[in-house]
C-alpha cells in the first residue's frame, strides 16, 4: 500500500464524523488520488524482448501475454524490424454491496530493432502461448578470391 492510499483510508474514517460534509482534506487530496489512478491503468512496460545472435541468424523472442495473433503486425524496412501489437481488455467486477465496476482499456505496444546484415527475404515468425518467435537469417556474403597486384 502506498502513502496516498494510507492517507485516504485515514481521511475516510475522519470524514464519517463530519456528517458527510467536505473538509479541507477533500479539496487537496482528491486531485492527488485521481492523478495516481490515471497511471495505474497504463501498462508498466513495453514488449519484453530477447535477441540472440546465433551466427548465421538472429533469434528474437517477444513476450506478449494477452495479445491475439491477429493483433500483431511485423514490418521490416531498411534493416529495421518493427513489432507492433494492439491489446484490448475488459474487466467487470461486482462486490457484495452492489457496486459494479466495468473497465475497458486498450493500447499499442511497439518496438523497433535494427539489423545491418539481415536478409529481408529470410524472415520467419510464429506466435504461440503469448510468445512471438522471430528468426532473421543474415545475408550471405560471398567470399570472392581476388588476386592483389603489388606495385
RODO-2510 file (C-alpha; in nm, 4 decimals, decimal comma):
residues 151
     n   res          X          Y          Z
     1     x     0,0000     0,0000     0,0000
     2     x     0,1377     0,3420    -0,0867
     3     x     0,1342     0,6601     0,1209
     4     x    -0,1594     0,8154    -0,0642
     5     x    -0,3763     0,5086    -0,0101
     6     x    -0,2920     0,5006     0,3630
     7     x    -0,3777     0,8704     0,3913
     8     x    -0,7046     0,8232     0,2023
     9     x    -0,8161     0,5439     0,4375
    10     x    -0,7486     0,7587     0,7463
    11     x    -0,9238     1,0501     0,5796
    12     x    -1,2335     0,8404     0,5058
    13     x    -1,2551     0,7443     0,8725
    14     x    -1,2305     1,1116     0,9777
    15     x    -1,4923     1,2140     0,7206
    16     x    -1,7559     0,9895     0,8793
    17     x    -1,7570     1,2211     1,1818
    18     x    -1,8208     1,5320     0,9660
    19     x    -2,1672     1,4123     0,8631
    20     x    -2,0611     1,3797     0,5009
    21     x    -1,9611     1,7450     0,4676
    22     x    -1,6455     1,8106     0,2614
    23     x    -1,3393     1,9114     0,4566
    24     x    -1,0196     2,0883     0,3603
    25     x    -0,8692     1,7400     0,3163
    26     x    -1,1208     1,6631     0,0395
    27     x    -1,0162     1,9667    -0,1607
    28     x    -0,6460     1,8805    -0,1656
    29     x    -0,6403     1,5002    -0,1545
    30     x    -0,8795     1,4203    -0,4388
    31     x    -0,6586     1,5556    -0,7231
    32     x    -0,3660     1,3515    -0,5907
    33     x    -0,5740     1,0343    -0,5798
    34     x    -0,7057     1,0919    -0,9325
    35     x    -0,3523     1,1569    -1,0595
    36     x    -0,2296     0,8291    -0,9081
    37     x    -0,5241     0,6318    -1,0522
    38     x    -0,4588     0,7709    -1,4002
    39     x    -0,1233     0,5914    -1,4146
    40     x    -0,2395     0,2650    -1,2573
    41     x    -0,4278     0,1790    -1,5790
    42     x    -0,1234     0,2200    -1,8028
    43     x     0,0970    -0,0758    -1,8957
    44     x     0,4056    -0,0905    -1,6790
    45     x     0,6409    -0,1616    -1,9643
    46     x     0,6643    -0,2357    -2,3304
    47     x     0,7160    -0,5670    -2,5098
    48     x     0,9836    -0,7737    -2,3375
    49     x     1,2302    -0,8972    -2,5969
    50     x     1,5304    -1,1309    -2,6050
    51     x     1,7618    -1,1048    -2,9083
    52     x     2,0218    -1,3741    -2,9686
    53     x     2,2963    -1,3769    -3,2353
    54     x     2,3213    -1,7403    -3,3453
    55     x     2,5967    -1,6952    -3,6047
    56     x     2,4064    -1,7329    -3,9312
    57     x     2,0807    -1,5864    -3,7982
    58     x     1,9198    -1,3802    -3,5224
    59     x     1,6615    -1,5318    -3,2896
    60     x     1,4115    -1,2930    -3,1297
    61     x     1,1620    -1,3912    -2,8615
    62     x     0,8983    -1,1408    -2,7530
    63     x     0,6651    -1,1965    -2,4569
    64     x     0,3153    -1,0759    -2,5419
    65     x     0,0708    -1,2180    -2,2874
    66     x    -0,2925    -1,1360    -2,3560
    67     x    -0,2274    -1,0328    -2,7171
    68     x    -0,4012    -1,2139    -3,0036
    69     x    -0,2128    -1,3252    -3,3144
    70     x    -0,4331    -1,1127    -3,5403
    71     x    -0,3421    -0,8011    -3,3387
    72     x     0,0322    -0,8347    -3,4116
    73     x     0,1970    -0,6645    -3,7086
    74     x     0,5578    -0,7156    -3,8203
    75     x     0,7324    -0,4928    -4,0747
    76     x     1,0912    -0,4926    -4,1983
    77     x     1,2239    -0,1858    -4,3783
    78     x     1,5851    -0,0788    -4,4413
    79     x     1,7227    -0,3020    -4,1666
    80     x     1,4574    -0,2060    -3,9112
    81     x     1,2261    -0,4712    -3,7687
    82     x     0,9118    -0,3127    -3,6248
    83     x     0,6990    -0,5199    -3,3890
    84     x     0,3601    -0,3661    -3,3187
    85     x     0,0782    -0,5158    -3,1129
    86     x    -0,2587    -0,3855    -3,0018
    87     x    -0,4197    -0,5042    -2,6817
    88     x    -0,7767    -0,4732    -2,5607
    89     x    -0,9062    -0,5815    -2,2202
    90     x    -1,2405    -0,5648    -2,0458
    91     x    -1,2940    -0,6341    -1,6769
    92     x    -1,6145    -0,6424    -1,4807
    93     x    -1,6249    -0,6605    -1,1010
    94     x    -1,9149    -0,6796    -0,8574
    95     x    -1,8874    -0,6747    -0,4832
    96     x    -2,1270    -0,7868    -0,2099
    97     x    -2,2587    -0,4326    -0,1547
    98     x    -2,3866    -0,3997    -0,5112
    99     x    -2,1103    -0,1833    -0,6528
   100     x    -2,0314    -0,2568    -1,0144
   101     x    -1,7117    -0,1647    -1,1916
   102     x    -1,6754    -0,2182    -1,5641
   103     x    -1,3394    -0,1192    -1,7105
   104     x    -1,2065    -0,1193    -2,0639
   105     x    -0,8534    -0,0494    -2,1696
   106     x    -0,6650    -0,0650    -2,4935
   107     x    -0,3279     0,0390    -2,6177
   108     x    -0,0449    -0,0223    -2,8583
   109     x     0,2936    -0,1740    -2,7871
   110     x     0,5713    -0,1037    -3,0357
   111     x     0,9403    -0,1924    -3,0553
   112     x     1,1886    -0,1329    -3,3361
   113     x     1,5146    -0,3263    -3,3680
   114     x     1,7889    -0,2609    -3,6226
   115     x     1,9845    -0,5358    -3,8026
   116     x     2,2552    -0,4266    -4,0506
   117     x     2,3146    -0,7683    -4,2047
   118     x     1,9617    -0,9119    -4,2097
   119     x     1,8243    -1,0769    -4,5217
   120     x     1,4746    -0,9284    -4,5691
   121     x     1,3678    -1,2300    -4,7769
   122     x     1,4576    -1,4749    -4,4991
   123     x     1,2438    -1,3721    -4,2020
   124     x     1,0065    -1,6195    -4,0362
   125     x     0,7742    -1,5662    -3,7403
   126     x     0,5468    -1,7825    -3,5260
   127     x     0,3174    -1,6958    -3,2354
   128     x     0,2024    -1,9415    -2,9689
   129     x     0,1256    -1,9247    -2,5994
   130     x     0,1754    -1,5492    -2,5764
   131     x     0,5281    -1,5663    -2,7208
   132     x     0,6327    -1,4318    -3,0602
   133     x     0,9322    -1,6161    -3,2073
   134     x     1,1143    -1,4490    -3,4990
   135     x     1,4079    -1,5850    -3,6974
   136     x     1,6023    -1,3454    -3,9197
   137     x     1,8674    -1,5017    -4,1408
   138     x     2,1794    -1,2997    -4,2066
   139     x     2,2747    -1,2082    -4,5618
   140     x     2,5241    -1,4476    -4,7078
   141     x     2,8286    -1,2557    -4,8125
   142     x     3,0085    -1,4233    -5,0950
   143     x     3,3809    -1,4565    -5,0474
   144     x     3,5444    -1,3799    -5,3796
   145     x     3,9054    -1,4664    -5,4222
   146     x     4,0916    -1,1664    -5,5543
   147     x     4,4497    -1,1504    -5,6683
   148     x     4,6286    -0,8447    -5,5353
   149     x     4,8885    -0,6828    -5,7548
   150     x     5,1973    -0,5499    -5,5814
   151     x     5,3196    -0,2163    -5,7225
***
